[in-house]
């Protein structure tokens, strides 16, 4: 039996920054959004995430989320308001709460970065409510479930 072939990995043109590898999912925002006013800022933000040693999966998810968000804002970064953020969140309203929360976090993180770099006067995310994700508690049965299964165990039967 021949040895298993391992996939060839392409190296990023900027070490550590996967957005420049050229694969469709990992191209830089300026390549995906040619001429878009936010593309350069999105790439700068992602580069700063790489430099801060953020997880690769986070950077990949944020790249996709911010590219999708950019479709709702055709102006420069200084003109970013809550309206395109609301339009973006409205478009993803049918997705799972955890997914919506992650996408909102990507935009919020980008806006915070823009304020810190004096590209925005104030973050439009301050006007957008957070998305609540209901967490299920595991390992604790309800009282009704306990009452149904306890008599069966006492009689030596399995439930």
Protein Blocks (a to p, Z undefined) as FASTA:
>chain_A
ZZdddddddddfbghiaklnopaklccfklmmghiaklmmmmmmmmmmmmnopafklmmm
mmmmmmmmmmmocbdfklpcfklmmmmmmmmmmpcfklmmmmmmmmmmmmmmmmmnopaf
bdfklmpccdddddddehiacfklmmmmmmmmmnopaZZ
